[in-house]
Amino acid sequence: MENQREVDINVLVQIYNQRLSILSNQNVLLEAKIQTQAQEFAEERKKLIEQNIQLQKHYEKTQKEGKQEEATVN
């Protein structure tokens, strides 16, 4: 009867290692996903900043041309 209540230490270690491995793999996968999203965010941010700069230049050019036309008309 006593043998039925005991746990085989090898089985216990095997199960523990399996669970630990699964959790570790999940952790690595989540870290990879976070890094991927961080990289995508940085790339998208860079594109938006570049687009903003181009729009600002276009706006300033348009404003300058508008003022020149006003001066010519007056």
ZITAQUI-V898717 format. One record per run of one state. SS is the DSSP state (alpha for helix, beta for strand, coil for the rest). FROM is the first residue (numbers start at 1). TO is the last residue. Records with the same first field share a line. If there is no record, write none. Layout:
SS->FROM-TO + FROM-TO
//
This chain:
coil->1-1 + 6-8 + 74-74
alpha->2-5 + 9-73
//
